[in-house]
């Protein structure tokens, strides 16, 4: 396999796993302008058995998950980290907040089972009573072998409960009609389930404390949820998660951080809201930021891809076109590598960059589309383009935080940067605006 053929693997759009950090991680905080991860670590280490509930915001593709994985590795002697992915383990399209409670219970019982943890009999009895309640009995049909397993094991046990919650989790992911029934039933008995969840957290925390460790739950991909679903999770149902008596970190949509409910949500999480800034490749006045560009060159070198690109000038074109969005940088290089391989070449040339740029531009153009809201009102594509053109011409580079602006942040058509907290149109989207201007000129 040629080096160019390995690009898809080494530039995978998934975050770096804990095992990959030593080989591929590159510190970008100097050009980000702030390091919220250090702040979160300090808060956590002040109280290992505390109840810190943090929100980590940041534009999609800026590196939140990788930085959280690095923090997890650095804290491995101080915490057992339960890392939960909404995207991998649940149905993000039809997500309901009760899904997450079920998933947390499943993962806690899984940990207790894998580590032969002793759970006090009274807690097992309380959970037994909960599962035997009239309401919860309705969901047992989705775990057909549950009753048989109870009889076979002569009662409740940690492995059995782990299996029960695993089945509920899997059903909520794969069967929409069953999921609806489970959500409704669990919601009705939610207060009891939260109490049981906290009792289980207490048992696990006490066992970990014997080894001078705390429990930390990291919930990822909540920033990737539909913005309306995410708003319900963090605004309407925030108290559900802040009532869990352990340290927790949630990834948080940047659009919500800049919305009219931002202060309400921040208050619910005791103002523990942090933002991972985008890597800045341009200054506010439009001039190049050499430090940010050089940091991303080092990132590409770290991934051993540098020699696959014709020269550094061409690599800089990729970097500037990404606007500092690492995911878009990787997407363009992966696509360009495919185009080069299609030409039976072992090096990425400018024509391959051009094709990759056009492909990314087409992807963004497709996202700037009419939106029909729940109340039937419409935000037209033209409304979005007007907001983009306004920001593109602005010298102060600030936003009004209108719904249109929030949507454009959420789909990355608008990117935000550190320092003064300014915004600009994604470089690829700027090209779309130029094309629209040319089209309008030709129509006159």
C-alpha positions in Angstrom: 0.0 0.0 0.0 1.4 3.4 -1.0 1.8 6.3 1.5 -0.9 8.2 -0.3 -3.3 5.3 0.2 -2.9 5.5 3.9 -4.1 9.1 4.1 -7.7 8.1 4.8 -6.6 6.2 7.9 -4.1 8.7 9.4 -6.5 11.6 8.7 -9.6 9.8 9.9 -12.4 12.3 10.7 -12.9 10.5 14.0 -11.1 11.9 17.1 -7.8 10.5 18.2 -8.3 7.6 20.5 -6.3 7.5 23.8 -3.9 5.0 22.2 -3.2 7.2 19.2 -2.3 10.4 21.2 1.4 9.7 21.6 1.9 9.2 17.8 -0.4 11.8 16.3 -1.3 14.5 18.9 -0.2 18.1 18.2 -0.6 20.9 20.7 -2.5 23.8 19.0 -3.3 25.9 22.0 -0.8 28.7 21.2 -2.8 29.5 18.1 -6.2 28.8 19.7 -5.5 31.6 22.2 -7.1 29.8 25.2 -6.8 26.5 26.9 -10.1 25.6 28.6 -9.0 22.0 29.2 -6.5 23.2 31.8 -9.2 25.0 33.6 -11.5 22.0 33.6 -8.7 19.7 34.9 -8.0 22.1 37.8 -11.7 22.1 38.8 -11.8 18.3 38.7 -8.6 17.7 40.7 -9.9 20.1 43.4 -12.5 17.5 44.3 -12.3 14.0 42.9 -15.6 13.0 44.4 -17.3 16.3 43.6 -20.3 17.1 41.4 -18.8 19.3 38.8 -21.1 19.6 35.7 -19.2 21.2 32.8 -20.2 22.2 29.3 -17.4 22.3 26.6 -18.5 24.2 23.6 -16.7 24.6 20.3 -17.4 24.6 16.6 -17.8 21.1 15.1 -14.5 19.7 13.9 -12.3 22.0 16.1 -10.9 19.1 18.1 -13.0 18.9 21.3 -13.1 15.1 21.4 -9.4 14.7 20.8 -8.6 17.2 23.6 -11.1 15.4 26.0 -9.3 12.1 25.2 -6.0 13.6 25.9 -7.3 15.0 29.2 -8.7 11.5 30.0 -5.3 10.0 29.5 -3.7 12.7 31.7 -6.2 12.0 34.5 -6.0 8.2 34.4 -4.3 8.0 37.8 -6.9 10.2 39.4 -10.2 9.2 37.7 -12.0 6.3 36.2 -13.5 8.0 33.1 -16.8 6.7 31.6 -16.7 8.0 28.1 -20.1 8.0 26.4 -20.8 8.7 22.7 -24.3 9.7 21.7 -23.5 9.1 18.0 -22.0 5.6 18.5 -24.3 4.3 21.2 -27.7 5.9 20.6 -29.9 7.2 17.9 -28.9 10.9 17.6 -31.7 11.7 15.1 -34.5 10.6 17.4 -32.7 11.3 20.6 -34.6 11.7 23.9 -33.0 12.7 27.2 -34.2 9.5 28.9 -32.1 7.5 26.4 -29.0 9.1 28.0 -30.1 8.1 31.5 -30.7 4.5 30.4 -27.2 4.5 28.7 -25.5 5.9 31.8 -27.2 3.2 34.0 -26.1 0.5 31.5 -22.5 1.7 31.5 -22.4 2.0 35.3 -23.7 -1.6 35.7 -21.2 -2.7 33.0 -18.4 -1.2 35.0 -19.7 -2.8 38.3 -19.9 -6.2 36.5 -16.5 -6.0 34.8 -14.8 -5.1 38.1 -16.7 -7.6 40.3 -17.9 -4.7 42.4 -19.9 -5.4 45.5 -23.3 -3.6 45.5 -25.2 -3.5 48.8 -28.2 -5.8 48.7 -30.6 -3.0 49.6 -29.7 -1.2 46.3 -30.3 -4.4 44.3 -33.6 -4.8 46.1 -34.7 -1.2 45.3 -33.8 -1.7 41.6 -35.7 -5.0 41.6 -38.8 -3.1 43.0 -38.3 -0.5 40.2 -38.2 -3.1 37.4 -41.2 -4.9 39.0 -43.3 -1.7 39.1 -46.5 -1.7 37.0 -45.1 0.9 34.6 -41.7 -0.6 34.0 -43.2 -4.1 33.6 -44.5 -2.7 30.2 -41.0 -2.5 28.8 -39.9 -6.0 29.9 -41.5 -7.4 26.7 -38.5 -5.8 24.9 -36.2 -8.0 26.9 -37.9 -11.3 26.4 -35.4 -13.4 28.3 -35.3 -11.1 31.4 -37.8 -13.0 33.5 -36.2 -16.3 32.5 -32.8 -15.0 33.5 -34.1 -13.9 36.9 -35.4 -17.4 37.5 -32.2 -19.0 36.2 -30.0 -16.9 38.5 -32.4 -17.2 41.4 -32.8 -13.4 41.7 -31.3 -10.1 40.7 -27.6 -9.7 40.1 -25.3 -7.1 38.6 -24.7 -9.1 35.4 -28.5 -9.4 35.0 -29.1 -5.7 35.5 -26.3 -4.9 33.1 -27.9 -7.1 30.5 -31.4 -5.5 31.2 -30.2 -1.9 30.6 -28.1 -3.0 27.6 -31.2 -4.4 26.0 -33.2 -1.2 26.7 -30.4 0.9 25.2 -30.2 -1.3 22.1 -34.0 -1.2 21.6 -34.1 2.6 21.9 -31.4 2.8 19.2 -32.9 0.4 16.7 -36.7 0.3 17.2 -38.5 3.6 17.0 -41.9 2.4 18.1 -40.5 0.5 21.0 -38.3 3.4 21.9 -41.3 5.7 22.2 -43.0 3.3 24.6 -39.8 3.0 26.7 -39.2 6.7 26.8 -42.8 7.4 28.0 -42.6 4.7 30.7 -39.2 5.6 31.9 -40.1 9.3 32.0 -43.0 8.5 34.3 -40.7 6.7 36.7 -37.7 9.0 36.1 -37.4 10.4 39.6 -37.0 6.9 41.0 -34.5 6.0 38.3 -32.4 9.0 39.0 -32.4 8.2 42.7 -31.2 4.6 41.9 -28.6 6.0 39.5 -27.2 8.2 42.2 -27.2 5.3 44.6 -25.2 3.3 42.1 -22.9 6.2 41.5 -22.3 6.4 45.3 -21.3 2.7 45.4 -18.9 3.0 42.5 -17.4 6.2 43.8 -16.8 4.6 47.2 -15.0 1.7 45.5 -12.9 4.0 43.4 -12.1 6.2 46.4 -10.4 3.2 48.0 -7.8 3.6 45.3 -7.8 7.4 45.6 -9.7 7.8 42.3 -12.9 9.7 41.4 -15.6 9.0 38.8 -15.8 11.2 35.7 -18.5 10.8 33.1 -17.8 12.4 29.7 -20.8 12.7 27.3 -19.7 13.4 23.7 -21.6 14.3 20.5 -24.4 16.2 22.3 -23.0 19.1 20.3 -23.9 17.2 17.1 -27.5 16.9 17.9 -30.2 18.8 16.0 -30.2 22.2 17.6 -33.9 21.9 18.7 -33.2 18.5 20.4 -30.0 19.9 22.0 -31.9 22.9 23.3 -34.4 20.6 25.1 -31.6 18.6 26.6 -29.7 21.5 28.0 -32.4 24.0 28.6 -35.6 22.1 29.5 -34.0 19.0 31.0 -30.8 20.3 32.4 -31.9 19.6 36.0 -32.0 15.9 35.2 -28.3 15.7 34.5 -27.1 18.2 37.1 -28.9 16.1 39.7 -26.5 13.2 39.0 -24.0 13.2 41.9 -20.7 12.8 40.0 -18.4 14.9 37.9 -19.7 15.2 34.3 -18.6 16.9 31.1 -20.9 17.4 28.1 -19.9 18.7 24.7 -22.1 21.6 23.9 -23.4 23.2 20.7 -21.7 26.5 19.9 -25.1 27.8 18.6 -26.7 27.3 22.1 -23.8 29.1 23.8 -24.6 32.1 21.7 -28.4 31.9 22.0 -31.1 33.7 24.1 -31.2 30.7 26.6 -27.4 30.8 27.1 -27.5 32.5 30.5 -30.2 30.2 31.7 -28.3 27.1 30.7 -25.0 28.5 32.1 -26.7 29.1 35.4 -28.1 25.6 35.5 -24.5 24.3 35.2 -23.1 26.7 37.8 -21.5 28.8 35.0 -19.0 26.0 34.2 -19.3 26.6 30.5 -16.0 26.6 28.5 -15.2 27.0 24.8 -12.4 25.4 22.8 -11.4 28.1 20.3 -10.9 27.4 16.6 -7.3 27.5 15.3 -6.9 31.0 13.9 -5.4 31.1 10.3 -6.5 34.7 9.6 -6.5 37.8 11.7 -9.7 39.8 12.1 -8.5 42.2 9.4 -8.1 39.4 6.9 -4.3 39.1 7.0 -2.8 35.7 7.5 -2.0 34.4 11.0 1.4 32.8 10.5 1.4 31.1 13.9 -1.9 29.3 13.2 -0.8 28.2 9.7 2.5 26.9 11.0 0.8 25.0 13.8 -1.4 23.2 11.3 1.6 22.5 9.1 3.1 20.8 12.1 -0.2 18.9 12.6 0.1 17.5 9.1 3.7 16.6 9.6 2.8 14.8 12.8 0.3 12.7 10.7 3.2 11.9 8.3 1.2 13.4 5.3 3.4 16.4 4.6 5.4 14.6 1.9 2.3 13.5 0.1 1.5 17.1 -0.9 3.5 18.6 -3.8 5.0 21.5 -1.7 4.4 23.6 1.4 2.7 26.4 -0.6 0.0 24.0 -1.7 -0.4 22.7 1.9 -0.9 26.3 3.0 -3.7 26.6 0.4 -5.5 23.7 2.0 -5.0 25.2 5.5 -6.2 28.7 4.5 -9.2 27.2 2.7 -10.2 25.3 5.9 -10.5 28.5 8.0 -8.8 26.6 10.8 -11.5 23.9 10.9 -9.4 20.8 11.3 -12.2 18.5 10.1 -12.5 20.4 6.8 -8.7 20.5 6.4 -8.6 16.7 6.7 -11.7 16.3 4.4 -10.0 18.2 1.6 -6.7 16.4 1.9 -8.4 13.0 1.9 -10.5 13.9 -1.2 -7.4 15.3 -2.9 -5.5 12.1 -2.2 -8.4 10.1 -3.9 -8.2 12.4 -6.9 -4.4 11.9 -7.2 -4.8 8.1 -6.9 -7.5 8.2 -9.6 -4.8 9.8 -11.8 -2.3 7.0 -10.8 -0.1 9.6 -9.0 1.6 9.3 -5.7 1.6 13.1 -4.9 -1.2 15.6 -4.5 -1.0 18.4 -7.0 -2.8 21.7 -7.3 -5.5 20.3 -9.7 -6.4 17.8 -7.0 -6.6 20.5 -4.4 -8.9 22.4 -6.8 -11.2 19.4 -7.1 -11.3 18.9 -3.3 -12.1 22.5 -2.8 -15.0 22.4 -5.3 -16.4 19.3 -3.6 -16.3 21.0 -0.1 -17.8 24.1 -1.6 -20.7 22.1 -3.0 -21.2 20.5 0.4 -21.5 23.9 2.1 -23.8 25.2 -0.7 -26.2 22.4 -0.1 -26.4 23.2 3.6 -27.5 26.8 3.0 -31.0 25.9 2.2 -34.6 26.9 3.1 -35.5 25.8 6.6 -39.1 25.1 7.6 -39.5 25.5 11.4 -41.8 23.6 13.7 -44.4 26.4 13.8 -44.6 26.3 10.0 -42.6 29.6 9.4 -39.8 29.6 6.9 -36.2 30.9 6.9 -35.4 31.2 3.2 -32.0 30.5 1.7 -31.8 34.2 0.8 -32.1 35.1 4.5 -29.0 33.0 5.2 -27.1 34.5 2.2 -28.0 38.1 3.4 -26.6 37.3 6.8 -23.4 35.9 5.3 -22.9 38.8 3.0 -23.4 41.2 5.9 -20.7 39.5 8.0 -18.4 39.2 5.0 -18.4 43.0 4.5 -18.2 43.8 8.2 -15.1 45.2 9.7 -16.1 44.6 13.3 -16.9 40.9 12.6 -19.7 40.6 15.2 -23.1 38.9 15.0 -26.6 39.7 16.1 -27.2 36.2 17.5 -30.4 35.9 15.4 -31.7 32.4 14.6 -30.2 32.8 11.2 -26.8 33.5 12.6 -27.1 30.6 15.1 -28.0 28.2 12.2 -25.0 29.4 10.2 -22.7 28.8 13.2 -24.1 25.4 13.7 -23.5 24.3 10.1 -20.0 26.0 10.1 -20.8 28.5 7.4 -19.7 31.0 10.0 -16.6 30.3 12.2 -15.7 32.0 15.5 -12.2 32.9 16.8 -10.4 33.7 20.0 -9.2 37.1 21.4 -12.0 39.6 21.0 -14.4 36.8 20.1 -15.0 37.7 16.5 -16.5 35.8 13.6 -16.0 35.4 9.9 -17.5 33.6 6.9 -15.9 30.2 6.2 -13.3 30.7 3.3 -15.2 28.1 1.2 -18.5 29.9 1.7 -16.8 33.2 0.7 -16.2 31.7 -2.7 -19.9 30.9 -2.9 -20.7 34.5 -2.1 -18.3 35.7 -4.8 -19.9 33.4 -7.4 -23.4 34.7 -6.4 -22.1 38.3 -6.9 -20.7 37.5 -10.3 -24.1 35.8 -11.3 -26.0 38.9 -10.1 -23.7 41.2 -12.1 -24.2 39.1 -15.3 -28.0 39.4 -14.9 -27.9 43.2 -14.9 
